[in-house]
Amino acid sequence: MTKPDLALQILTLPDGPGVYQYYDKEGKILYVGKAKNLKKRVSSYFNKIHDTAKTNVLVKKIVSIKHIVVPTETDALLLENNLIKTLMPRYNVLLKDDKSYPWICIKKEPFSRIFPTRRMVKDGSEYFGPYTNFKTVHTILDLIKELYPLRTCNYDLNKNNIESGKFKVCLEFHIGNCKGPCEGYEILENYQKQVDAIREILKGNFKESMKDFKRLMTTYAQEMKFEEAQKIKEKIEILENYQSRSTVVNPKITNIDVFSIVSDESAAFVNFLQISHGSIIRSHTMEIKKKLEESDEELLELAIIELRERFQLMSKEVIVPFDLDLGEKIKVTVPQLGDKKQILDLSIRNAKFY
């Protein structure tokens, strides 16, 4: 039976979407939840015996309820995620991750350097990622190094410094890994064209680099520069090899995120794949320890909001195993067959293997 003061609090709850918070007699937060209909959802906690002992214990401890009304269910989902992270209630699953993930930085400077980092500096530089481990970062950077000769020094290569002869080429120039912009042997325009091509590779788009290399190889062959043509051919093979390993589906499938979940009584595992131009450019699996009777739908919704925020995902379409409400701005696809079903099955396999 509901306590009289709680019954009154429930009675005055609105029928719209929002977030509710349960507190114990000491004023400590117990649980945060979201609802399409606040009154209906909160009432359901108090008008039945629950399947798990933990939920029944939670209900017995509740002495006060606070709520926040929001315009839509999507707003409720976002607010719920933020409040769980801020308040850390005892009975909520906490999608905690203290790890700082690596990024690939294209530095905003003349003759941009490209390097891995765990720290984002707001100086206009571009950051790609975060990647889930440094192994992936080094694989991509090794590929870039094989394809394009970039500088690795940290000299300030402004026009005055170069023209005054302030710097001298290093070993990297002599072994062919750098074209010597520090002494003016390479012009900025050509260097930045390489950076543009690398930017596309980091987005998962290999098409432009492949076209440029094939065009260059043909030019060298026509000019009888067979040694240079052979070097370009080797670069094409490196790119094709990398592309074939990373392409999993139709290259026309781009800017899509895939989420799946497998669970038992005590835990759930959510896998996420980011797809760009038919390639997996990021993969991550998170474990969620269950606290109450959370459904797969509830946990997957929460995980998607958290992962999109953590990895700064901006895709307008997500692929999931069952229907979810993620708001009007995100298209939710539950594929039954075809390429998208193939990617979803791959994500589910990843979650199971984890």
C-alpha contacts under 8 A as a table, 3 or more apart, distances in Angstrom:
res1	aa1	res2	aa2	distance
1	M	46	F	7.34
1	M	47	N	7.55
2	T	6	L	6.48
2	T	7	A	5.90
2	T	46	F	6.21
2	T	47	N	7.82
3	K	6	L	5.25
3	K	7	A	6.07
4	P	7	A	5.02
4	P	8	L	6.39
5	D	8	L	5.19
5	D	9	Q	6.38
6	L	9	Q	4.95
6	L	10	I	6.16
6	L	63	V	6.69
6	L	64	S	6.48
6	L	65	I	7.55
7	A	10	I	5.16
7	A	11	L	6.09
8	L	11	L	4.96
8	L	12	T	6.35
9	Q	12	T	5.38
9	Q	13	L	6.55
9	Q	64	S	7.78
9	Q	65	I	6.90
10	I	13	L	5.26
10	I	39	K	6.26
10	I	42	V	7.00
10	I	43	S	6.56
10	I	65	I	8.00
11	L	39	K	7.25
12	T	39	K	7.93
13	L	38	L	6.39
13	L	39	K	5.06
13	L	67	H	7.90
14	P	37	N	7.47
14	P	38	L	6.05
14	P	39	K	5.78
14	P	69	V	7.97
15	D	37	N	4.89
15	D	38	L	5.60
15	D	39	K	5.42
15	D	40	K	7.16
16	G	36	K	6.25
16	G	37	N	4.77
16	G	38	L	6.05
16	G	39	K	7.96
16	G	69	V	7.18
16	G	70	V	8.00
17	P	34	K	7.66
17	P	35	A	5.49
17	P	36	K	4.22
17	P	37	N	5.05
17	P	38	L	5.97
17	P	69	V	6.22
17	P	70	V	5.98
17	P	71	P	6.77
17	P	72	T	5.94
17	P	73	E	5.55
17	P	76	A	6.71
18	G	34	K	5.86
18	G	35	A	5.60
18	G	36	K	6.74
18	G	37	N	7.35
18	G	38	L	6.15
18	G	67	H	6.97
18	G	68	I	5.49
18	G	69	V	4.35
18	G	70	V	5.01
18	G	71	P	7.78
18	G	72	T	7.64
18	G	73	E	6.99
18	G	75	D	7.83
18	G	76	A	5.10
19	V	32	V	7.04
19	V	33	G	5.64
19	V	34	K	4.37
19	V	35	A	6.24
19	V	38	L	7.35
19	V	67	H	5.56
19	V	68	I	5.23
19	V	69	V	6.64
19	V	70	V	7.75
19	V	76	A	5.75
19	V	79	L	7.22
19	V	80	E	6.28
20	Y	32	V	5.79
20	Y	33	G	5.41
20	Y	34	K	6.28
20	Y	35	A	7.77
20	Y	38	L	7.24
20	Y	42	V	7.70
20	Y	65	I	6.84
20	Y	66	K	5.74
20	Y	67	H	4.27
20	Y	68	I	6.52
21	Q	29	I	7.07
21	Q	30	L	7.47
21	Q	31	Y	5.73
21	Q	32	V	4.58
21	Q	33	G	6.62
21	Q	65	I	5.63
21	Q	66	K	5.09
21	Q	67	H	6.05
22	Y	29	I	6.02
22	Y	30	L	5.39
22	Y	31	Y	5.19
22	Y	32	V	6.57
22	Y	62	I	5.94
22	Y	63	V	7.57
22	Y	64	S	6.08
22	Y	65	I	4.88
22	Y	66	K	6.69
23	Y	26	E	7.78
23	Y	27	G	5.46
23	Y	28	K	5.35
23	Y	29	I	4.56
23	Y	30	L	5.31
23	Y	31	Y	7.36
23	Y	61	K	7.84
23	Y	62	I	5.57
23	Y	63	V	6.09
23	Y	64	S	5.29
23	Y	65	I	6.31
24	D	27	G	5.32
24	D	28	K	5.52
24	D	29	I	6.71
24	D	30	L	6.62
24	D	61	K	5.44
24	D	62	I	4.92
24	D	63	V	5.24
24	D	64	S	6.77
25	K	28	K	7.44
25	K	61	K	7.40
25	K	62	I	7.33
25	K	63	V	5.69
25	K	64	S	7.79
29	I	32	V	7.98
29	I	87	L	7.34
29	I	89	P	5.46
29	I	90	R	7.36
30	L	58	L	7.45
30	L	62	I	7.67
30	L	89	P	5.02
30	L	90	R	5.35
30	L	91	Y	5.87
30	L	92	N	7.91
31	Y	89	P	5.20
31	Y	90	R	6.61
31	Y	91	Y	5.40
31	Y	92	N	5.80
32	V	80	E	6.61
32	V	83	L	7.26
32	V	84	I	6.53
32	V	89	P	6.92
32	V	92	N	6.87
33	G	80	E	6.19
34	K	38	L	7.79
34	K	73	E	7.89
34	K	76	A	5.61
34	K	77	L	6.21
34	K	80	E	5.99
35	A	38	L	5.30
35	A	41	R	6.12
35	A	73	E	7.00
35	A	76	A	7.05
36	K	41	R	7.81
36	K	72	T	7.88
36	K	73	E	5.61
37	N	40	K	5.52
37	N	41	R	6.09
38	L	41	R	5.29
38	L	42	V	6.03
39	K	42	V	5.50
39	K	43	S	5.97
40	K	43	S	5.27
40	K	44	S	6.36
41	R	44	S	5.34
41	R	45	Y	7.26
42	V	45	Y	5.62
42	V	46	F	7.42
43	S	46	F	5.51
43	S	47	N	6.41
44	S	47	N	5.53
44	S	48	K	6.92
45	Y	48	K	6.73
45	Y	59	V	6.87
46	F	49	I	7.99
46	F	59	V	7.03
49	I	56	N	6.92
50	H	53	A	7.31
50	H	55	T	6.28
50	H	56	N	5.88
51	D	55	T	7.69
51	D	293	E	7.81
52	T	55	T	5.60
52	T	56	N	6.68
52	T	292	L	7.14
52	T	293	E	6.92
53	A	56	N	5.13
53	A	57	V	6.15
54	K	57	V	5.10
54	K	58	L	6.18
54	K	291	K	7.66
54	K	292	L	6.16
55	T	58	L	4.99
55	T	59	V	6.26
55	T	292	L	5.78
55	T	293	E	7.34
56	N	59	V	5.20
56	N	60	K	6.38
57	V	60	K	5.19
57	V	61	K	6.44
58	L	61	K	5.27
58	L	62	I	6.61
58	L	91	Y	7.59
59	V	62	I	5.45
62	I	65	I	7.62
70	V	73	E	7.60
70	V	75	D	6.18
70	V	76	A	6.21
71	P	75	D	6.74
72	T	75	D	5.28
72	T	76	A	6.52
73	E	76	A	4.91
73	E	77	L	6.30
73	E	325	D	7.92
73	E	327	G	7.42
74	T	77	L	5.03
74	T	78	L	6.37
74	T	325	D	7.29
74	T	326	L	5.84
74	T	327	G	5.04
75	D	78	L	5.19
75	D	79	L	6.07
76	A	79	L	5.11
76	A	80	E	5.91
77	L	80	E	5.16
77	L	81	N	6.35
77	L	301	E	7.81
77	L	302	L	7.19
77	L	305	I	7.73
78	L	81	N	5.29
78	L	82	N	6.42
78	L	305	I	6.80
79	L	82	N	5.13
79	L	83	L	6.10
80	E	83	L	5.22
80	E	84	I	6.12
81	N	84	I	5.30
81	N	85	K	6.43
81	N	302	L	6.56
81	N	305	I	7.35
81	N	306	E	7.06
82	N	85	K	5.29
82	N	86	T	6.15
83	L	86	T	4.95
83	L	87	L	5.65
83	L	88	M	7.57
84	I	87	L	5.42
84	I	88	M	5.08
84	I	89	P	6.44
84	I	92	N	7.09
84	I	94	L	6.90
85	K	88	M	5.50
85	K	94	L	6.97
85	K	95	L	7.78
85	K	96	K	7.92
88	M	92	N	7.37
88	M	94	L	6.99
89	P	92	N	5.62
91	Y	291	K	5.72
91	Y	292	L	6.98
92	N	291	K	6.19
92	N	292	L	7.77
93	V	288	I	6.77
93	V	289	K	6.42
93	V	290	K	6.07
93	V	291	K	5.93
94	L	288	I	7.51
95	L	288	I	6.72
95	L	303	A	7.33
95	L	306	E	7.48
100	S	118	R	6.41
101	Y	118	R	6.05
101	Y	130	P	5.55
101	Y	131	Y	6.12
101	Y	132	T	6.05
101	Y	133	N	6.87
102	P	116	P	6.59
102	P	117	T	5.53
102	P	118	R	4.58
102	P	119	R	7.90
102	P	129	G	7.13
102	P	130	P	5.45
102	P	131	Y	5.56
102	P	132	T	7.12
102	P	133	N	6.69
102	P	134	F	6.38
102	P	137	V	7.50
103	W	116	P	5.66
103	W	117	T	5.32
103	W	118	R	6.00
103	W	119	R	7.87
103	W	127	Y	6.15
103	W	128	F	5.63
103	W	129	G	4.89
103	W	130	P	4.74
103	W	131	Y	6.08
103	W	137	V	7.57
104	I	114	I	6.91
104	I	115	F	5.65
104	I	116	P	4.54
104	I	117	T	6.26
104	I	127	Y	5.64
104	I	128	F	5.12
104	I	129	G	6.53
104	I	130	P	7.77
104	I	137	V	7.08
105	C	113	R	7.90
105	C	114	I	5.51
105	C	115	F	5.45
105	C	116	P	6.11
105	C	117	T	6.83
105	C	125	S	6.87
105	C	126	E	5.71
105	C	127	Y	4.60
105	C	128	F	6.43
106	I	112	S	6.23
106	I	113	R	6.01
106	I	114	I	4.71
106	I	115	F	7.02
106	I	125	S	5.89
106	I	126	E	5.10
106	I	127	Y	6.41
107	K	112	S	5.20
107	K	113	R	5.44
107	K	114	I	6.36
107	K	124	G	7.96
107	K	125	S	4.73
107	K	126	E	6.53
108	K	112	S	6.12
108	K	123	D	7.29
108	K	124	G	5.94
108	K	125	S	4.46
108	K	126	E	7.27
109	E	112	S	5.23
109	E	113	R	7.78
110	P	156	D	7.87
110	P	157	L	6.00
110	P	158	N	6.28
110	P	188	L	7.15
111	F	151	R	7.70
111	F	157	L	7.00
111	F	181	P	7.54
111	F	188	L	6.25
111	F	191	Y	6.31
111	F	192	Q	6.71
112	S	192	Q	7.54
112	S	195	V	7.37
113	R	150	L	7.28
113	R	151	R	6.48
113	R	152	T	6.55
113	R	154	N	7.84
115	F	141	L	7.67
116	P	137	V	6.97
117	T	120	M	7.47
120	M	127	Y	7.45
121	V	125	S	7.52
122	K	125	S	7.00
128	F	202	L	6.92
129	G	311	F	7.02
130	P	311	F	5.89
131	Y	134	F	7.28
131	Y	136	T	7.00
131	Y	137	V	6.80
131	Y	282	R	6.42
132	T	136	T	7.62
132	T	282	R	7.16
132	T	283	S	7.00
132	T	284	H	6.39
133	N	136	T	5.89
133	N	137	V	6.93
134	F	137	V	4.90
134	F	138	H	6.12
135	K	138	H	5.25
135	K	139	T	6.19
136	T	139	T	5.12
136	T	140	I	6.33
137	V	140	I	5.31
137	V	141	L	6.18
138	H	141	L	4.97
138	H	142	D	5.88
139	T	142	D	5.18
139	T	143	L	6.30
140	I	143	L	5.09
140	I	144	I	6.31
140	I	202	L	7.98
141	L	144	I	4.99
141	L	145	K	6.09
142	D	145	K	5.04
142	D	146	E	6.24
143	L	146	E	5.18
143	L	147	L	6.41
143	L	238	I	7.62
143	L	239	L	7.68
143	L	242	Y	7.96
144	I	147	L	5.13
144	I	148	Y	5.88
144	I	198	I	6.94
145	K	148	Y	5.44
145	K	149	P	6.29
145	K	150	L	7.15
145	K	177	N	7.83
146	E	149	P	7.63
146	E	235	K	7.10
146	E	238	I	7.90
147	L	235	K	5.79
147	L	239	L	7.98
148	Y	194	Q	6.75
149	P	176	G	7.40
149	P	177	N	4.94
149	P	178	C	4.76
149	P	179	K	6.61
150	L	177	N	6.79
150	L	178	C	5.28
150	L	179	K	7.46
150	L	191	Y	7.92
151	R	172	E	7.95
151	R	177	N	7.72
151	R	178	C	5.43
151	R	179	K	7.78
151	R	180	G	7.67
151	R	181	P	7.88
155	Y	182	C	7.80
156	D	161	N	7.39
157	L	161	N	6.22
157	L	162	I	6.23
157	L	181	P	7.74
157	L	182	C	6.21
158	N	161	N	5.52
158	N	162	I	6.44
159	K	162	I	5.32
159	K	163	E	6.12
160	N	163	E	5.21
160	N	164	S	6.00
161	N	164	S	5.32
161	N	165	G	6.53
161	N	166	K	5.55
161	N	167	F	7.55
162	I	165	G	5.39
162	I	166	K	6.24
162	I	167	F	6.90
162	I	181	P	7.94
162	I	182	C	5.78
162	I	183	E	5.78
162	I	184	G	6.22
163	E	166	K	7.75
163	E	183	E	7.72
163	E	184	G	7.43
165	G	168	K	7.46
165	G	183	E	6.55
167	F	182	C	5.84
167	F	183	E	6.39
168	K	182	C	6.65
168	K	183	E	6.20
169	V	172	E	7.79
169	V	173	F	6.06
169	V	174	H	7.94
169	V	180	G	5.81
169	V	182	C	6.50
169	V	183	E	6.53
170	C	173	F	5.67
170	C	174	H	6.94
171	L	174	H	5.03
171	L	175	I	6.26
172	E	175	I	5.41
172	E	176	G	6.26
172	E	177	N	5.08
172	E	178	C	5.55
173	F	176	G	5.20
173	F	177	N	5.79
173	F	178	C	4.60
173	F	179	K	5.73
173	F	180	G	5.73
174	H	177	N	7.71
174	H	178	C	7.98
175	I	178	C	7.95
176	G	179	K	6.92
178	C	181	P	7.99
179	K	185	Y	6.39
179	K	186	E	5.91
180	G	183	E	5.81
180	G	184	G	6.58
180	G	185	Y	5.18
180	G	186	E	6.06
181	P	184	G	4.71
181	P	185	Y	5.25
181	P	186	E	4.65
181	P	187	I	6.73
181	P	188	L	7.73
182	C	185	Y	7.45
184	G	187	I	6.58
186	E	190	N	7.20
186	E	191	Y	7.07
187	I	190	N	5.74
187	I	191	Y	6.53
188	L	191	Y	5.11
188	L	192	Q	6.08
189	E	192	Q	5.29
189	E	193	K	6.37
190	N	193	K	5.18
190	N	194	Q	6.77
191	Y	194	Q	5.33
191	Y	195	V	6.59
192	Q	195	V	4.77
192	Q	196	D	6.17
193	K	196	D	5.06
193	K	197	A	6.42
194	Q	197	A	5.11
194	Q	198	I	6.24
195	V	198	I	5.00
195	V	199	R	6.12
196	D	199	R	5.08
196	D	200	E	6.60
197	A	200	E	5.26
197	A	201	I	6.49
197	A	208	E	6.83
197	A	209	S	5.83
198	I	201	I	4.97
198	I	202	L	6.22
199	R	202	L	5.17
199	R	203	K	6.47
200	E	203	K	5.00
200	E	204	G	6.45
200	E	205	N	5.14
200	E	206	F	6.78
200	E	208	E	7.62
201	I	204	G	4.95
201	I	205	N	4.99
201	I	206	F	5.34
201	I	209	S	7.78
202	L	205	N	7.29
203	K	276	S	6.81
203	K	281	I	7.83
204	G	276	S	5.42
204	G	277	H	5.98
204	G	279	S	6.45
204	G	281	I	6.45
205	N	208	E	7.30
205	N	276	S	7.37
205	N	277	H	5.98
206	F	209	S	5.61
206	F	210	M	6.17
206	F	239	L	7.63
206	F	243	Q	7.32
207	K	210	M	5.20
207	K	211	K	6.23
208	E	211	K	5.13
208	E	212	D	6.20
209	S	212	D	5.16
209	S	213	F	6.17
210	M	213	F	5.30
210	M	214	K	6.16
210	M	236	I	6.50
210	M	239	L	7.41
211	K	214	K	5.23
211	K	215	R	6.12
212	D	215	R	5.16
212	D	216	L	6.17
213	F	216	L	5.05
213	F	217	M	6.04
213	F	232	I	6.29
213	F	233	K	7.83
213	F	235	K	7.65
213	F	236	I	6.58
214	K	217	M	5.06
214	K	218	T	6.26
214	K	232	I	7.78
214	K	233	K	7.79
214	K	236	I	7.41
215	R	218	T	5.29
215	R	219	T	6.34
216	L	219	T	5.06
216	L	220	Y	6.23
216	L	229	A	7.63
216	L	232	I	7.40
217	M	220	Y	5.24
217	M	221	A	6.19
217	M	228	E	7.71
217	M	229	A	4.77
217	M	230	Q	7.66
217	M	232	I	5.74
217	M	233	K	6.65
218	T	221	A	5.11
218	T	222	Q	6.18
218	T	229	A	7.37
219	T	222	Q	5.20
219	T	223	E	6.26
220	Y	223	E	5.07
220	Y	224	M	6.22
220	Y	225	K	4.94
220	Y	226	F	6.56
220	Y	228	E	6.44
220	Y	229	A	5.21
221	A	224	M	5.00
221	A	225	K	5.66
221	A	226	F	5.66
221	A	229	A	5.81
222	Q	225	K	7.55
225	K	228	E	5.62
225	K	229	A	6.25
226	F	229	A	4.88
226	F	230	Q	6.04
227	E	230	Q	5.15
227	E	231	K	6.47
228	E	231	K	5.15
228	E	232	I	6.44
229	A	232	I	5.19
229	A	233	K	6.16
230	Q	233	K	4.92
230	Q	234	E	6.31
231	K	234	E	5.17
231	K	235	K	6.53
232	I	235	K	5.00
232	I	236	I	6.33
233	K	236	I	5.08
233	K	237	E	6.32
234	E	237	E	5.07
234	E	238	I	6.29
235	K	238	I	5.06
235	K	239	L	6.24
236	I	239	L	5.11
236	I	240	E	6.02
237	E	240	E	5.01
237	E	241	N	5.96
238	I	241	N	5.19
238	I	242	Y	6.23
239	L	242	Y	5.18
239	L	243	Q	6.01
240	E	243	Q	5.01
240	E	244	S	6.02
241	N	244	S	5.29
241	N	245	R	6.37
242	Y	245	R	5.26
242	Y	246	S	6.32
243	Q	246	S	5.19
243	Q	247	T	5.81
243	Q	279	S	7.84
244	S	247	T	5.36
245	R	248	V	7.86
246	S	279	S	5.19
246	S	280	I	6.08
246	S	281	I	7.76
247	T	250	N	7.90
247	T	251	P	7.30
247	T	277	H	7.98
247	T	278	G	5.43
247	T	279	S	4.17
247	T	280	I	6.80
248	V	278	G	6.02
248	V	279	S	5.74
248	V	280	I	7.08
248	V	343	I	7.75
249	V	253	I	7.36
249	V	278	G	4.95
249	V	279	S	7.04
249	V	339	D	6.11
249	V	342	Q	7.90
249	V	343	I	7.44
250	N	253	I	5.76
250	N	277	H	7.65
250	N	278	G	5.17
250	N	339	D	6.85
251	P	254	T	7.06
251	P	276	S	7.83
251	P	277	H	4.45
251	P	278	G	3.81
251	P	279	S	7.12
252	K	277	H	5.73
252	K	278	G	6.26
253	I	256	I	7.25
253	I	275	I	7.34
253	I	276	S	6.80
253	I	277	H	5.59
253	I	278	G	5.13
254	T	275	I	5.83
254	T	276	S	4.14
254	T	277	H	4.46
254	T	278	G	6.00
255	N	274	Q	7.39
255	N	275	I	5.81
255	N	276	S	4.97
255	N	277	H	7.40
255	N	315	S	5.44
255	N	316	K	7.65
255	N	317	E	7.57
256	I	274	Q	6.20
256	I	275	I	5.23
256	I	276	S	6.80
256	I	315	S	5.74
256	I	316	K	7.27
256	I	317	E	5.45
256	I	318	V	5.74
256	I	319	I	7.33
257	D	272	F	7.02
257	D	273	L	5.79
257	D	274	Q	4.60
257	D	275	I	6.01
257	D	315	S	6.72
257	D	317	E	6.72
257	D	318	V	4.83
257	D	319	I	6.27
258	V	271	N	7.97
258	V	272	F	5.48
258	V	273	L	5.02
258	V	274	Q	6.37
258	V	275	I	7.67
258	V	318	V	5.61
258	V	319	I	4.61
258	V	320	V	6.16
258	V	343	I	7.40
258	V	344	L	6.40
258	V	347	S	7.00
259	F	270	V	6.86
259	F	271	N	5.65
259	F	272	F	4.61
259	F	273	L	6.67
259	F	300	L	7.86
259	F	304	I	7.30
259	F	318	V	7.29
259	F	319	I	6.22
259	F	320	V	5.25
259	F	321	P	7.66
259	F	344	L	7.39
259	F	347	S	6.82
260	S	270	V	5.61
260	S	271	N	5.36
260	S	272	F	6.75
260	S	300	L	7.53
260	S	320	V	5.88
260	S	321	P	6.11
260	S	344	L	7.04
260	S	347	S	6.01
260	S	348	I	5.52
260	S	351	A	7.19
261	I	268	A	6.71
261	I	269	F	5.53
261	I	270	V	4.45
261	I	271	N	6.40
261	I	296	D	6.97
261	I	300	L	6.67
261	I	321	P	7.97
261	I	348	I	6.72
261	I	351	A	6.62
262	V	268	A	5.73
262	V	269	F	5.42
262	V	270	V	6.77
262	V	296	D	7.89
262	V	348	I	7.25
262	V	351	A	6.39
262	V	352	K	6.59
263	S	266	S	7.76
263	S	267	A	5.73
263	S	268	A	4.01
263	S	269	F	6.14
263	S	296	D	7.35
264	D	267	A	5.69
264	D	268	A	6.43
265	E	290	K	7.58
266	S	289	K	6.17
266	S	290	K	5.27
266	S	291	K	7.81
267	A	287	E	6.99
267	A	288	I	5.57
267	A	289	K	4.49
267	A	290	K	5.13
268	A	287	E	5.88
268	A	288	I	5.11
268	A	289	K	6.55
268	A	290	K	7.13
268	A	296	D	7.82
268	A	299	L	7.94
269	F	285	T	6.66
269	F	286	M	5.69
269	F	287	E	4.61
269	F	288	I	6.19
269	F	351	A	5.83
269	F	352	K	7.79
269	F	354	Y	7.60
270	V	285	T	5.51
270	V	286	M	5.34
270	V	287	E	6.55
270	V	288	I	7.82
270	V	300	L	7.00
270	V	303	A	7.22
270	V	351	A	6.16
271	N	283	S	7.41
271	N	284	H	5.80
271	N	285	T	4.21
271	N	286	M	6.52
271	N	347	S	5.96
271	N	348	I	7.04
271	N	350	N	6.55
271	N	351	A	5.15
272	F	283	S	5.61
272	F	284	H	5.31
272	F	285	T	6.22
272	F	347	S	6.69
273	L	280	I	6.44
273	L	281	I	7.69
273	L	282	R	5.77
273	L	283	S	4.55
273	L	284	H	6.77
273	L	347	S	6.65
274	Q	280	I	5.68
274	Q	281	I	5.75
274	Q	282	R	5.08
274	Q	283	S	6.45
275	I	278	G	6.01
275	I	279	S	5.40
275	I	280	I	4.71
275	I	281	I	6.03
275	I	282	R	7.47
276	S	279	S	5.30
276	S	280	I	6.54
276	S	281	I	6.59
280	I	283	S	7.16
285	T	350	N	7.69
285	T	351	A	6.47
285	T	354	Y	7.19
290	K	293	E	7.49
290	K	294	E	6.84
291	K	294	E	7.49
294	E	298	E	6.22
294	E	299	L	6.58
295	S	298	E	5.26
295	S	299	L	6.35
296	D	299	L	5.18
296	D	300	L	5.89
297	E	300	L	5.26
297	E	301	E	6.12
297	E	322	F	7.87
297	E	324	L	7.02
298	E	301	E	5.35
298	E	302	L	6.34
299	L	302	L	5.19
299	L	303	A	6.05
300	L	303	A	4.98
300	L	304	I	6.00
301	E	304	I	5.25
301	E	305	I	6.40
301	E	324	L	7.01
301	E	325	D	7.93
301	E	326	L	7.34
302	L	305	I	5.36
302	L	306	E	6.28
303	A	306	E	5.05
303	A	307	L	5.94
304	I	307	L	5.17
304	I	308	R	5.94
305	I	308	R	5.35
305	I	309	E	6.31
306	E	309	E	5.23
306	E	310	R	6.02
307	L	310	R	4.92
307	L	311	F	5.86
307	L	312	Q	7.84
307	L	313	L	7.79
308	R	311	F	5.51
308	R	312	Q	5.47
308	R	313	L	4.71
308	R	314	M	7.43
309	E	312	Q	5.02
309	E	313	L	6.70
310	R	313	L	7.95
315	S	318	V	7.34
315	S	330	I	7.74
316	K	329	K	6.62
316	K	330	I	4.85
316	K	331	K	5.97
317	E	330	I	5.51
317	E	331	K	4.50
317	E	332	V	5.97
317	E	333	T	7.18
318	V	330	I	7.09
318	V	331	K	6.28
318	V	332	V	5.24
318	V	333	T	6.14
319	I	332	V	6.14
319	I	333	T	4.82
319	I	334	V	5.94
319	I	335	P	7.26
319	I	340	K	7.40
319	I	344	L	6.84
320	V	323	D	7.14
320	V	332	V	7.08
320	V	333	T	6.28
320	V	334	V	5.41
320	V	335	P	7.82
320	V	344	L	6.95
321	P	334	V	5.63
321	P	335	P	7.60
321	P	344	L	7.14
322	F	334	V	5.79
323	D	332	V	7.06
323	D	333	T	7.61
323	D	334	V	6.45
324	L	332	V	6.98
325	D	332	V	7.79
326	L	329	K	7.86
326	L	330	I	6.21
326	L	332	V	7.51
327	G	330	I	5.97
328	E	331	K	7.24
335	P	338	G	7.61
335	P	340	K	5.97
335	P	341	K	5.03
335	P	344	L	7.86
336	Q	341	K	5.87
337	L	340	K	7.00
337	L	341	K	4.94
337	L	342	Q	7.34
338	G	341	K	5.44
338	G	342	Q	6.39
339	D	342	Q	4.99
339	D	343	I	6.46
340	K	343	I	5.18
340	K	344	L	6.30
341	K	344	L	5.01
341	K	345	D	6.13
342	Q	345	D	5.19
342	Q	346	L	6.31
343	I	346	L	5.00
343	I	347	S	6.30
344	L	347	S	5.05
344	L	348	I	6.27
345	D	348	I	5.05
345	D	349	R	6.18
346	L	349	R	5.08
346	L	350	N	6.28
347	S	350	N	5.04
347	S	351	A	6.35
348	I	351	A	5.09
348	I	352	K	6.23
349	R	352	K	5.07
349	R	353	F	6.08
350	N	353	F	5.18
350	N	354	Y	6.16
351	A	354	Y	5.18
